[in-house]
Amino acid sequence: MDNSFDADAMIERFRERAAGVKKRNLPPVAGDERKHFLEQAQLDFQDFAMIGDSKATFRDGVLQLTIDLRPADPR
């Protein structure tokens, strides 16, 4: 990667992927295949959404994503 890498654009692509998972049509499957498809869709959404919510820094060729997993302040 060079200095032209746009971490914010990458994060936006992950946000779009998370939204795409939510819109994903369920194929005509049943039983265990359906269960597996739904479980995989949930994991895909979770992973894409976490990266989509991250804060990125890119310094000296090192990309660092910070993801705050603490619960929201209940106030």
C-alpha positions as semicolon CSV with decimal commas, in nm:
position;residue;x (nm);y (nm);z (nm)
1;M;0,000;0,000;0,000
2;D;0,114;0,349;-0,065
3;N;0,018;0,687;0,076
4;S;-0,275;0,711;-0,167
5;F;-0,464;0,445;0,030
6;D;-0,797;0,584;0,148
7;A;-0,894;0,411;0,473
8;D;-1,219;0,608;0,499
9;A;-1,325;0,484;0,154
10;M;-1,247;0,126;0,259
11;I;-1,459;0,167;0,572
12;E;-1,744;0,306;0,362
13;R;-1,727;-0,001;0,137
14;F;-1,767;-0,220;0,448
15;R;-2,071;-0,016;0,553
16;E;-2,217;-0,078;0,208
17;R;-2,142;-0,450;0,238
18;A;-2,320;-0,464;0,577
19;A;-2,624;-0,295;0,424
20;G;-2,608;-0,538;0,130
21;V;-2,620;-0,837;0,364
22;K;-2,940;-0,701;0,518
23;K;-3,095;-0,676;0,170
24;R;-2,970;-1,018;0,060
25;N;-3,248;-1,241;-0,070
26;L;-3,290;-1,581;0,084
27;P;-3,227;-1,849;-0,176
28;P;-3,474;-2,135;-0,211
29;V;-3,316;-2,357;0,053
30;A;-3,462;-2,541;0,348
31;G;-3,357;-2,723;0,660
32;D;-2,990;-2,726;0,753
33;E;-2,890;-2,533;0,441
34;R;-3,130;-2,253;0,531
35;K;-3,001;-2,244;0,889
36;H;-2,641;-2,228;0,765
37;F;-2,724;-1,950;0,516
38;L;-2,891;-1,740;0,788
39;E;-2,605;-1,797;1,033
40;Q;-2,351;-1,698;0,766
41;A;-2,551;-1,386;0,677
42;Q;-2,553;-1,283;1,045
43;L;-2,176;-1,332;1,072
44;D;-2,117;-1,143;0,745
45;F;-2,330;-0,853;0,868
46;Q;-2,157;-0,848;1,207
47;D;-1,809;-0,849;1,055
48;F;-1,885;-0,589;0,789
49;A;-2,070;-0,364;1,036
50;M;-1,786;-0,377;1,289
51;I;-1,531;-0,269;1,031
52;G;-1,779;-0,014;0,900
53;D;-1,800;0,137;1,249
54;S;-1,424;0,144;1,300
55;K;-1,194;0,443;1,311
56;A;-0,890;0,409;1,087
57;T;-0,541;0,545;1,106
58;F;-0,284;0,488;0,836
59;R;0,069;0,588;0,928
60;D;0,403;0,476;0,797
61;G;0,241;0,200;0,594
62;V;0,048;0,056;0,890
63;L;-0,332;0,049;0,885
64;Q;-0,488;0,037;1,229
65;L;-0,861;-0,010;1,279
66;T;-1,002;0,078;1,618
67;I;-1,336;-0,079;1,705
68;D;-1,500;0,020;2,032
69;L;-1,686;-0,287;2,160
70;R;-1,784;-0,135;2,492
71;P;-2,158;-0,121;2,559
72;A;-2,327;0,210;2,486
73;D;-2,359;0,446;2,782
74;P;-2,707;0,371;2,928
75;R;-2,770;0,738;3,023
